[in-house]
Structures are given as structure tokens and as C-alpha cells.
Amino acid sequence: MPKDNYDSHDYDNPSDDDYRDPAWQHGAALHEPLSWFWSSEELETAAAILKEKVEDYYNSQSRNPIGEAVMGPYYLLTGFAMECLIKGIIVANGERVLKNGKIKFVDGKDGKKVSQHNLIALADKAGITYNSDERQILKLLTESIEWAGRYPAPMRWDQEYKQLEPGHYSGSTMECLTESYSNHDIPIIDKLYCRVKGILVSKLPPHETKTITITFGGENSL
């Protein structure tokens, strides 16, 4: 079998040749929900270190330059961790996300492209429900992943202005179009993250969950 024939790869019943095939190994890793879980754990662990500084910044009455400096990276890492969980759920649902060597988790609507980091689109694909506050968090984390958590500006000037009608650009700035960080974010993030993590874990085989610990409100479960 050609090594680039991804559509014919059987990840559930591999042959000895499959195990020696780098293309199969690549696809198998992408279609293994547990791999996405552990990637999310690593990112969330790093985000938790920064989270303490961000909470100090939100709770402090005086200037906190460290908390302010790591705020973007905190939301960036949290967004990546959430993305890994959701993508893990999608592959756990049986979706094939690798075809002809190209990875695609979500498709655009009406011929329009959609970012593979769009957490709202990913959550919809995974069948995850969310309320209005959680939707805003998913939008905020998406912006952090795509640019706000790591770049001084979007890669395209119209990335943030695209939501405006033509001719309405005057007087609008990136700051007023971009979701703002808030001290109300973290409780919503924590609750949503634990819920999404629980969904992914519930889809893993029982023998794979024995070494997993999930924290809900400070108490360990599983």
C-alpha cells in the first residue's frame, strides 16, 4: 500500500506492515483520543502556572506587571488545551480527520473556509453544548490561539474587521472589536474545561482511564 494512501489506512486493525509505516503512525496518533487528552494535560499544566499570576493581577489593587505580562500566554495555552480536548472528542466520535495527508477537523459553510482553531466550530462538530457566556469564552480563546495570545496584531488586517459591514471601518479599532480579558473569565473557563475534559474521558476505554485524574472544584474524580 502506498505510504500516502491515508484514506485506506485501518487504524483500528493495523497489520505488522502498518506499524512500520510512518504514514500510518502519523495517522494513528491523530486518531487516538488518549493522545489528544495527554497533550491537553501538558498544556493545561503549563497554563495553571501562569493562571496564578493572572489571578493575582485580577485580584490585586496595585499594579502587577508579571500577571499582566503573562495574561496573553495564559489564554493562549488554555485555548490550545481546550482545542486538544475538543479534537480528542471529535476523533473519539469516529471522525476521520486525515485525508490525502491533509488534516481537517471542521468544514466551512457555504464554501467559506473556517479556521481549524475555531473552538466554536470545533465544539459544534464535537456535539458540545454551551451557554452564551461559554460561547464568548470559546470566541476569546480562539482569538488568543489565532493571534491575540502571541502576536501584536492578526496576520491579516481584516481578520478582526471582517465582522463589520463594508464602509463601517471608520472609527473602529482592533481593541473595540476583539474580546477583552476579564476577571470573570477564569471561573467560566475552569467549569467549561472540566466539563469538556469529562466528556472526552467518558469516551475512552475503561482500561485507559485508570491512570487519569480529573479535578472538579478542587476534588479529584475518577
N, C-alpha and C positions, 0 to 999 in steps of 0.2 A: 504494500500500500504506500503511495507517495506520502512523504512526510508533511506536505502542505494540504493534504486532503482532510481538513478538520471536520467537515460535515459527516464523514464516515466513521469517525472515532467513537468507540464504545467505551465510555468512562466507567460504566457500571460492571462490565465483564471484560476486563483487559486480558490480553494474551501476553505471553512472555515477550513477544516482539514489541508490544506496546510499551512495556516497562523500559525497553531500551531505546525508545523513540523520543527524542527531545520534544517534538511537536506534541506528542501525546501527553508527556509530562507537564508541559505548559498548560494544555487544555484541562488536564485533570486537576491541577492546582486551582485554576479559575472556577471550576465547577465543584469544588469541595467546600461546603458551608463552614466546616470547622476551621478551615484556613482563614476564611474571612473573619470568623469570630476572634481568633488569636491576633490577627492584625489589628482589629478594633481594640482589643485589650491593651496592646502595646501603645497605641496612640492615646487611648483614654488614660493610661497610667502617666504618660508624659503630660497630658493636659491637666491632670489633677495636681501636678506640682505647680503649674502656673496658676491654676484656679485659686490657690491660697492667696497668692499675691493680688489677683484681681479682686477677690472678696475683700481683702484689706483696703484696696483702693476704693471700692464702693462704700465700705463702712467707715473709712477714715474721714475725719473732719479737716484734716490737714493734707497738704499736697503729698502724693505718694508716687514719685517718679518711676519706681520699679513696677508697681502694679499697672501704671498707665502704659509703660513700655511693652509689657508682655500681654496686654489685652488682645491685640490682634492675633498673635501666635496662639493664645489660648482658644479663641474662637476657631481658628484655622484647624488646630489639632482635634478639637471637639467635633468639628464638621467632618473631618476625614474619618474619625472613629464612627460617627453616625453613618456615614456613607458605606463603610465596610459592613456594618451590621445589616443595613438595608439590602446591599448587594448579596450578602450571605443568604438573606431570606428569599431573594429572587431565585438564586440557584437552588436553594432548598425546595422551592416550589416546582422544580423540574425544568426551568427555563434553560435553553441552550443560548449562551451569550457570546459564543465564539464561532464565527463562520468565515471560512476562507481566510483565516488568520487575522480577522478583524473583530475587535471586541465591541459589542453594542448591548447595553442593558435596556435602554429605552429608545423608542422611535418618536420622531416628531409628528405633529399633527398637520394635516393639510399640506404635506410636502415641506414643512418647515423643519429645520434642524433643531435639535434640543441638546443641550449640554449633558454629557454623561455624568456630570457632577450635580445636576439639578435634583436636589433632595426631595422636592415636592413631586416631580415627575417619577422619581425612583420609588417614593413612598406609595404613590398611586399604583405603580406597576406591581409592587410587593403586596398590595392589598391592605396597607396600614391606614387606619383611620386617624384623624387628627382634628382638634378643635381650632378655632380661629387664632388663639394665642400660640398654639403649637405650629400652625401654618406660618405665622410670622417668624417663629424661631427657625423653621426649616429654610425660609427665604433668607434670613440673616446669615445662617451658617453656609448656605450656598454662595452668597456673596463673599463670605470670608474665604471659602475654598478657592473660588474663581479669581479673586484679586484682593479684596479688602484686607485679608489677613497676612498678605505677603508682598503686595505691590503698592506703589504710591498712587496708581491710577489703573483703570481697566486697560486691557490690551487694545481695545477699540474705543474711540471716544464716544461712540453712540451706544455702548453697552448699557449704560445707565439711563441715557436719554431716550432709548427706544420705546419706553412706555408712554412717552408723550406724543400727542398728536403733532403732525408736521406744522411748523410755524409757531409752536408754543415753547421753543427752546429759550427765548429771551427771558432773562431774569431767573432762570432755573440753574442751580448749581448741583454738582455731584453730591455735595453734602446733604442737600434737601431731598434728593431722590434715593439715596442709599439708606438702608435701615440703620438706625442708631443703636449702639450698645447701651444697655440699661441694667441697673441693679436688680431689675425684676426678671432678667433673663435666666440666671443660674438655676433658680428653683424649677422653672419650666423645663429647662434643658435636662436637669437631673431626672425629673419624673419621666419625660419622654424617652430619654436614653435607656433608663431601666426597663421601661415597657417594651421598647423595640428589642432590647437585648433578650428579654424574656421570651418574645415571640421567636427569635432565632433559636434559642436554646430548646424551646419546645419542639422544634422541627429536627433536632439532632437525634441520632440513635441513642438509646439509653446508655450503652457502654461508653459513649463519647462524653456524656455529661457528668460522669463520676468525679472528674478532676476539676469541674467548673464550679466556681462560687460566684453568685450574683448578690450584689448588695442592694437592698431595698430599705431606704430610710435608716441606714446605719446598721441594719441587721442582716446577717448572712442567710441566704436561702440556697437550696439545693445541697 
